[in-house]
Amino acid sequence: MAKPMRYFGFIQMFLSILVLPFGFLIWGIAAIPGIWMFQEASIISDDLTRLVVQGGAIGIGLLAWCILDLLILGIFGLILRPKSDSAQAPTQSWLTIRWAFMSLFHRLASPSLQWMIPSFVGNTYYSMMGMKIGKGAQLVSPNMNDAYMIEVGSKTVIGGNAAINGHLFERNGIHLAKVKIGSNCVIGAGSFIGPGCVIGDGAVIATRAVLPKFTIIPPGEIWGGIPAKRIRSATSEESE
């Protein structure tokens, strides 16, 4: 097993000092179009017209902020995202630092993302962060926390506030494991899917169900509960 990184605590502290203002700087840069539109509206002489145009500028500026925020963070995701299907390293390692950066990018994107889903803008952000998305998939959750470790098949629906994690920490360190969701699946609202899970085509995960790590669900089955158990098999559904 690899040894923990030397001086990890110092490196973590140093990078944290750099990253905190960097995150707020991204938000500020994304706000530039909205600020410009508001300033342009402020030169209108008629009071009522100016208020109407300023209100519109704020609204359109917020939309522009959301899109630019996701675009900028997606670009950083393209550069830094891990490329392998699985990885493991001690907690005090460069892999943990890389994961932490990707997690920070996603947290910075979350305020924008919740307004951009489901839409091609949200899907574009997730794709830039490394998620493989099938044609016609509907992603209604901002909580796909390790997008570069997630595959979603065509016409699958990820319900509101469903959470998918491609990572976990155990005694021997950080683990990254691919989550694979097939086509025509339904992932219920508020459910949780742990790393390494494989969900077959046409399967359904009930609302608020919890899938522990490395759970394998055959095609067409319905699972629910905490932890999730099989409610109905594909064969029994066909017999009905």
Secondary structure, DSSP 8 states (H G I E B T S, - for coil): -----TTHHHHHHHHHHHHHHHHHHHHHHHTHHHHHHHHHHTT-SSHHHHHHHHHHHHHHHHHHHHHHHHHHHHHHHHHH---SSEEEE-SSSHHHHHHHHHHHHHHHHHHHHTTS-SSHHHHHHHHHTT-EE-TT-EE--S-BTTGGGEEE-TT-EE-TT-EE-SEEEETTEEEEE-EEE-TT-EE-TT-EE-TT-EE-TT-EE-TT-EE-TT-EE-TT-EEETTTTEEEE-HHHHHH-
